[in-house]
Amino acid sequence: MVTEGKMNTPLIVEDRFDVLHQRLGQLNQLRKSRHFCDVVLQVGSSEIPAHRAVLSCASPYFFELFTSEDARKTPHEGKLLYKLCGGFEKESVDLLVNYAYTGHLEVPDTLVRNVFIVAKRLKMEGVSSACGEHLVSHLNPDSCLAVRATPGIAADKVLVERVDRFIQQLDDLVPASREFGRVQVSVIHKTQEEAGITGRALCNLVLEWIQRQMMDQELNLDVIKDKKHMLYLNMDNSLHDCSDIRSGDLNDSDLVQDYKKMSRKLSQTNIKVRRKSTTPQPSKPRLMLFSRSISDKDDSDTDTDWKLIAHSQVSESSWLAVVTLCGTVAVLSVQQKFGGWGNNGTQKNGSGVVVGACVGGMGVRGGSCSPTSLPSPISSRPGSVEKIDSYTLVPHMSSPKCATGTGNLGGRLLVCGGYDRGECLRTVETYDPLTNAWTACPTMRQGRGRFDLTVLGGRAYAVGGCDGVRELAHVEVLDMSGQRWESVAPLPLARSNTGVCSMDDSVFCIGGWNGQYGIKQCDMYSPNANAWNTIAPLHVGRYQAGVASLEGLVYAVGGCDSWNCLNSVEVYDPKQDQWRFTTPMTTPRRGCGAEVFKGKLYVIGGSDGTQSLCTTEVYDVKTKTWLPGPSMTTCRANVGVAVVNGNLYAVGGFSGTTQHDFI
């Protein structure tokens, strides 16, 4: 007898893997015969039919695209047309669509790069990772630059580092760069000292010049490649086009004149070409319910690096360099030429020295710098302008910073505290010109910015400032041994943005900001008594003034009176305990650096209340006049200055958008 009962166990039917694989193949056949397809991908003149559901499962990019508001509004019976623009090849897209249906991908070696580009754009990470690894694992001198220039490769830092290391290990960049258009540059040197700038330093200068052309002049790379550029090294330690040399200038030689004629002719030709060019008429559009273009550019994958990857010497006076120009890989051909100038070709420059390097972004090491206005050539400057002798490449500090304390401690450049992205710092480091290297030192007891520092008797005094919340009266000292900081007597009044200098056996603290307004109060510290005494007040309450001592007098230069940038200058005579006005500067400036150099008072950078400055003014005590000095390569306010081993250093600062980690 059979007993009927309830069935509590469900029936489970599972297809074998081979059946599932067969079903995917059948689905792919339906696609190829255009059955039930609801989307068409157009690549050039070719069309690839597909099913949105399948593509959405394989590509997050397609999923986002097909679930957009526009796509949801499309009637179900209408097919969607998507145009893949930007150089996509039909073979690569076809391979990836076939992979979406079959799960199998076999890419010929010649198509790996193209498949990588498309997979990256469609966010098919498994395929793009495999293609990227294949490209980097099979690098050779002929392919390495093409791989480095592949769109999307820069998004993978590990792959980029591997490619860059391969390029850097090449002894000769010529074979690798044959297929790349070159930016051709000749650098005309006036003196043997200038010609001493070679290799990496020279290539970096050229890179900075190109960045200025592409960013400030809004020129694209194709325009830069149009001609061979002839540049000269200006007194601000930057390269400039010889076309900017004025007619009749001593440097306006036959070579320069020929170059200027060629530049004008090329410029006129480009204008005619642009005028003749017409916008092509669009072909008759195909009637579709929905159409969208898929470009090969994606802001999330955009690489904006300005970087010198590698360089190699081609001859005694020429170099090849592989660089990235706003993320685009390019090859520089740099040739040095000595002479080519006019009768002034052998004249030597003046006696000043400015040491510098630059960085372009907040919190970012490396980069570029550019003056706000184009300086004129050396010989075009008035004879009274202070000049510089040479350019020296200096390594970056540990981090970008402004409003630091800066001084010369035992023949080394001492940089203390300051602000890094608004944070008060306690860090201290010194730069040794002999080794061209930075060394970390014991941190300060108090994090502080917007303060000043001076050195007296082999001891560095960090005076006042701000901890990010309140003004400080705290003062601390570091001796020559550099082992630790010690607190000494505090200021009578807490303040920031003070001016500090030393003279004879005393430390002077001039003016500053008390949290409400610029103050007139001035104080003098005696190390022997470990005490501060208040001296005669300023005539004008000022903060962010440049302060320095020269020939027994204390100078308070510029600053701000709480509302206005000042160009006035006050001089303190300790014998009479009295301040008096002297010749004002030509430019109002606050946050400037002041230092005595070659017997004259140099006032460097600062802000005029509207923008940061790169200019320098030099005060001659004998004539009581201000003269223009050499401009810095980067505009900056709240800049620290110091003289070490006969060189004048401008340290850190704020350009208006960027804090700097260079000098």
Secondary structure, 3 states (H helix, E strand, C coil): CCCCCCCCCCCCCCCCHHHHHHHHHHHHHHHHCCCCCCEEEEECCEEEEECHHHHHHHCHHHHHHHCCHHHHCCCCCCCEEEEECCCCCHHHHHHHHHHHHHCCCCCCHHHHHHHHHHHHHCCCHHHHHHHHHHHHHCCCCCCHHHHHCCCCHHHCHHHHHHHHHHHHCCCCCCHHHCCCCEEEEEEEECCHHHHCCCHHHHHHHHHHHHHHHHHCCCCCHHHHHCCCEEEEECCCCCEEEHHHCCCCCCCCCHHHHHHHHHHHHHHHHHHHHHHHCCCCCCCCCCCCCCEEEECCCCHHHCCCCCEEEEEEEEECCEEEEEEEECCEEEEEEEEEEECCCCHHHHCCCCCECEECCCCCECCECCCCCCCCCCCCCHHHCCCCCCCECCCCCCCCCCCCEECCEEEEECCEEEEECCEECCEEECCEEEEECCCCEEEEECCCCCCEECCEEEEECCEEEEECCECCCCEECCEEEEECCCCCEEEECCCCCCEECCEEEEECCEEEEECCECCCCECCCEEEEECCCCEEEEECCCCCCCECCEEEEECCEEEEECCECCCCECCCEEEEECCCCEEEEECCCCCCCECCEEEEECCEEEEECCECCCCECCCEEEEECCCCEEEEECCCCCCCECCEEEEECCEEEEECCECCCCEECCC
